[in-house]
Each structure stands twice: as structure tokens, then as C-alpha cells.
Amino acid sequence: MFSFTRILQLTVLLTFLFSTSSALPLAPRQRKSLKAAQTGASRLPAVGSGAATATDGSTIIDRTVVVNGLKMRFKVSAPASELVGATAGGTGGATGTLGINVLFHGDGGQSFFDFPNQGANNGLMGVALLSPDPQLRWGGFDPADRTGLVRPDGATHSAAVNQLLTTELPKFVNFDPAKVFLEGISGGSLLLSGFLLPQFGASLGVPGAVLGCGGLEPQVAIQGDLSNLRLHWQSTIDELPDLQTSIPQAIAAYEKIAVDAGLSNAQITQLQTADASPNGGHCEFDERDFVSGVQLLTNNYAAILSGNGALNGVTVTNGVVGNEQVFAGAVTGAGTATRTGTANRNKAFASALRAGRTN
């Protein structure tokens, strides 16, 4: 039986993780337009050209391994002392004390290249994974789909990610397998909510996940108990229309998982939260831009999972009970020009999402 004691234990774990070190702000970044995004495998930079230095001074490695026949490229940002064999893959096997925050980019891979979660922040080392899909879409692409929500390779990609995290990643970096946290952006959130969490969230022991600007009901059978999962859904007032339908459905589906496990409304309110208050378009959590918006969400990752997160001065950790239709009460104070610009950007995102080209 789930109890408030379990919630307290999870809260203590999150508080410990998110107080062991303070996140350093990333260096100022020039905003990038949608046209500047990496949108295909032919435009990928070279892999394994040598270690780089993260904004906090930790070491970034960029590697590719083959898992289940798929080429899985990933970045890790970690203290040099936690890397196995300096920067080359070795035998690994040691259990580190730091956890990891694994980022799943949106369609097109923008957030993988930006690596907004780089550094060792709040007890979690940054990890970013790149979709093995040729169009860099987590879960693949169905040309007959007019919504961009159908992900025919979702189960296959999730199985490869699970293998990567449990078998391959420990060959490169030492981390605590009990502290595998997840973050999704757009299409990455579709993979997490629709496939990875239902399939492997329990076996991986994922304590918490933040799902940004995307969400699907579980598309596969749920394996194990997900009732203890700390889950936050973050969107914006002017989210893409299809996502304004699928995200509330996903929120309700995960709430039902908790209800069916016997949790009370009070318990669910502590574990599952959702918000769509930022006055922006798709993933524009800072009310300005996709790239800077994703950075703002990532900068506040720890605070959000701890239950006291705020974006743009507004508390976003609102319990899902009674808040499932997260877009229903969204009211914008933006002027006509701002709303027109957002609408035009959303039209571009929606068209690209259907064609398999968005961030």
C-alpha cells in the first residue's frame, strides 16, 4: 500500500539530490531560429573528435554505440573523475554517487546539439541522447499521420534506450543507477510518456521526469508499478492544437495509473503536477523563443521536481487532480502582434511536425 511515508522518502531523496550542488547558469547564448536547427543526419557534426568542456568545467564526451542494430549517439557531461578510462569506453562497472538527467530532444535534434542540461548540476550529470531515426524523430515517422503524434518505432527506440542506459552507458561513466531522471522536449516527451516510461520506467527505477511541450497516453502495455513516479507536465498557453488534445489525455492516463494503484487525491497532487501558464508558443517556456525556453525549463528542472518550481515568476507545480484540462483556463495578456507572431511560428511547427522536421 502506498503511503505518505513513501512520498516523504521520495521528497527527501529529491531534496538531497537537488541541494548537493548549485546549478551554474549557462553562458549567454544567441537565440536560434527554427531554420537554424539541425534537421537531418547529413548535417550532423563529427562524433568523437575529442572531449570538450562544459559550462561548469566538467568534461563532455560525445560517443556512438550500436544497440539492437541501431546507432545510438549520446553526450555525457561529467567530472573527469567519473569518466571511465578518462574519455574512452572501458569496462566500467563502478557505481558512482551522482545521478544522471537524461534529455530526449524534440524532432530534428535541436536540444541534443544545444545540450541545455550539460554540467553536473544538483547531483545529476547531464546526458543527452540522439534519436537513431534518419529524421531525428524519437519513435520514427508515419507518412500517413497528419498529426505528428504517431510514433511507429516508439517501442523499438525505447528498448534501445533501456539497453543503452543499463549496459552501454556504465562503460563510459560511473553513476548511481537509482538516480536516473528523465527530461523530454516535444517529440522526446512523446517517446517518454507513450513508450519508455510505460515499458521501462519501473525497471529503471526512474524517480522523476519532466515532460516539456508534449505528451501521449501509454501506447504500450505498462510494465511494473509507476505509482511512485514524480511527474511534471509543462506546456504553454499557445501550444500546438494536436498537443492541446494529447497532453491532457496523457495527464489523465497517468493520473489513472496512480488512482488504480490506490493513491489518494492528496498523494497524487504531490507526485503529479502540470502547468501551461507561459504566454508563448510551442516550447517557448520563457515566452520568447524555443531554444531559450527549453533552457529555462532545464535550468529549473530541480526546483520543479522538488515541488517549488516557477517559470516567469509563476509557480508551475500545480497538482493534476482537477487540473487535467491544463489548457482550459489559459488566458493570455499578449498583444495582437505578439499573438500573431506566435500563431505564425506555431503554424510552421505544426507543418514541420507532420512532415517530420521540427525541433
N, C-alpha and C positions, 0 to 999 in steps of 0.2 A: 504494500500500500504506500502510495506517495504521500509525503507529509511535509509540513513546513520546515521540519528539520532538514530534509533534503534540499529545499530551496535555500535555507540558511547556509548549508555546506557549499552549494554552488556559488552563492554570493561571496562567501569567504574566499573561495578559490579565485573568482574573478577579481575581487579586491586585491588579493595578493599579487596576482599577475600584473594588474594594471597600476600597481604602486611601486613595483620594484625598480622602475626606471622611468624617466620622463621623456616623452617624445620630443625630439628636436624638430623645429619647423624646417621644411624643405626650402632650398634656395629659391629665390623668385624665379618664376617660370613665365615664359611668353605664352600667351594663350594660343591654342592651335585650333584652326577651323576644321570642319568635317572633311574638307578637301585635302587637308594635310595628313589625314590619318593613314596608317599603314593598312592597305585593303587587299593584299594578296600575297601569296607565298613568294612570288617573283620579286617583291620589294623588301624582303626580309634582309636585315644586316647579317654579316657573317657571325657564325657561332664559335665560341671557344677561342676568341682572339686574345684572351688573357684576362686576368682579374681586374676589376675596376673598384673604385672607392665610392661608397655610399655617402649620403649627406651627413651621416653621423660618424663617419670614419670607419665603419665596418666594411668588410670585403664582399664584393658582388661577384659571383661566378655565374656563367651562362653555359648550360650544357644541354645535350640531347641524348636520350637513350631510346631504345626500341622496346616497347611494351606491348605484348599481344599483337605484334605485327605493325604497331603504329609508332611513328616517330614522335616522341614526347619531349618538347623543348621546355626548359624551365630556368628560372633565375632564383638564386638564393642570396640573401644579404645577411651576413652573419659575422660575428667576431672571428678573427683568424684562428683563434684557439679552438673553435667549434668545427672548423672545416677539416675533413678527413684527408690526410696526405697533402696538407697545405691547400692546394686548389685542384688536385687531381683526384678522381674517384679511386677509393681504396676499398678495403674490406669493411670498414665501418663497424657497426655493432654496438658502439658505446651509447649509453643513454645520457643525453645532456640534461641540463636543468632548465634550459629555455624552451619555450614552446614555439609554435610557428603560426603565422597568419597567412593562409594560402589564398591568393587573389585569383579570381576567374574573370577574365576580361569580357567585354562585350563583343558583338560581331565586328570583325575587322581587326581586332587585336590592339586597339589604341592603348588601353590601360596596361597591357603587358609591356609595351615599349616604354611607356611613361614610368612604370614601376612606382606607383604612388605610395606603396607600403614598404619601400626599401628602408633598411636600417633595422636595428634591434630595439624595438620600442615597447615599453610597458611589459617587458618579459617575453615578448614574442618577436621572433626573427621573421623578416619579410620573405615570402616565397611567391612567385608569380608563375603560372603555368600558361602555355600557349596551346590553343586547340590544334589537334592534328588534322583538322579539316582543311582542304585546299583553300577554302574561302575564309578560314579562321573563324568559323562559327562553332561554338560548343553545341554538340548534338547534331551538327550537319544541317542540310538544306533540302527541303522538299519543293521542287519547282512548281508543283500543283497547289501549294499552300499560298493563300493570299493574305495571310495574317502575319507570317514570320514566326508563329508560335510553335509550329510543328517541327519536332526535332527527331528525325528518324534514327539517328545514331546516338541518341542520348544514353541508352543503356550501355552501348559499346564504349563510348568515351568515359563513362563513369567507372566501368570496370578497369579501364586502363589507368585512370587517375588513382583508384584504390590500390592497384598494384604498384604504381609509382610511389605513392606515399608510404606504403608498408614495406616495400622491398628495395626499391632503387634509391630513393632519397637518402635513407640512412647510410648509403655508401659514400655520400658526399658531405653530409653534415650531421653532427650529433644533436639530437633534440629529444625532448620528452614526448613520447607518443601519446601520453594522456592529455596533452595540451595542443591538439590540432584544431585550430579555429579557422573558420572559412569566411570569405567575403566574395560576393558576386556583384557584377555590374552588368545590367541589361541582359544580354544573352547568357552571360555567365550565371545570373540568377535563375534563368530558366533551367539551366542544367542542374544547379544545386537543388532547387525546390522540386523539380519534376522528376529527377533521376538519382543524383548522387546521395542526397540525404535519405530518401526512402530506401535505396539499395544498401548503402554502406555507412550512413550516419551513425547507426548504433554500433556496428562492429569496429568502426574507427574511434568510437567514444568521443565524438565531437561535442565539446561543452557548449559552443555557441557559434552563431553565424549571423552576419548582416547581409541582407538581400536588397541591393540597390536597384531601383528602376526596372524591376522585372519579377515575375513570379508565375508559377504553374502549379496546379494541383498535382499530386503524385501521379506520374504516368506509368509507374511500375508498382508491383506488389511491395508493400512495406515490410522490411526485414528487421525484426528486433523492436526494441522499445525506444521510441523517440520522445516520450513524455517529459523527460528531464531537460530537453534541449532549450537553451536560451536563444530565442529567435527574434530578430528585428527586421521589419519590412520598411524600407524608406523609399518614398516616391516624391512627386512634385504636383502642384496644382494642375499644370497643363501637360500631364503625362500623355503618351500616345493612346489613342482611343482603344485599340485592342488590348493594351496593357491595363487600361482602366477597367476592363472586364475581367481579365485573367488574374490580376493581383488580388482583388477581393475574393475571388473563388479560391485562390491558394491560401489566403489568410484563413478563410472558413474551414478549409480542408485540414490544415494543421491544428486549428483550434479543436476540431472534432477528434483528432487523434488524442489530444490531451483529455477531452471530455470522456472519451471511450475508455481511457486509462484510469478514470475515477478522480481526476483532479477537480477541485472546486474552482468557481469563477475567480476567487481571490488568488489562488495559486497560479492559474493561467494568466491572470493580469500581470503577475510578477515575471513570468517566464516569456510571454509572447507580447510584443509591442509593435505598433505600426504608426506611420505618420506620412502625410502628404502635404505638409504646410508650406514648403519653399515655393515662392512665387516664380516658377521657372518652367522650362520645357523639359524634355526627356533628359534625365540625369543632371540637370542644372541645379544641383542642391544649394549652390551659393547664389542662385537667382541671376546668374550671369552667363555661364559657359559650361560645356560638357567636361572639359579637362579639369578646370579649376573646381567645378562642382564635385567631381569624383575625388579630387584631392582633399576637399573639405570634409567629405564623408569619411574618408580614410583617416584623416587627422583626428577625428572624433570617434573612431572605432571603439577604443577602450571605454570612453565615457558612456557611449550608447549601451554597450553590453553590460556595463555596471549599473545601468538604470537611471543615470542622471545626465544623459546626453542632450545637447542643444545644438541647433543649427540656426544661424542668423538670429541668435538671441531668443529662439523659441524652443521650449522643451519638446522633444520628439518621442520620448519613450512613453507613449500612451498605450495602455493595455488594449488588447484586441477585443475583449468582451464588450459587445455593444458598439464596437468601432470597426467592424468587419468591412463596411462600405466606406473605406477610408477617403474616397473622393467625394462622397455625398455632400459633406459640409464645406468643401473647399471654396473659398471666396477670395478673389484676387483684388488687390487695390492698384494694380498696374494700370498705367495709361494706355490709350488706344495704340500708340506707336509701339510700345513695349509688347503688347499682346499680339499685334500684327507680326512683329519680328519673331516672337516665339512660335506663332502659328506657322509661319513660313519654314522655320527650322524643323518643326515637328513634321510638316509635310515631307520635307527632304528625308528625315529619319525614317518615316513610315514607308516611303517608297523604297529606300535602301534596305530596310528590314525585310520587306517582301522579296527583294531581289538578292538578298544575301550580302549586303555591302556595308552595314552600319558598324559603328564603333563597338 
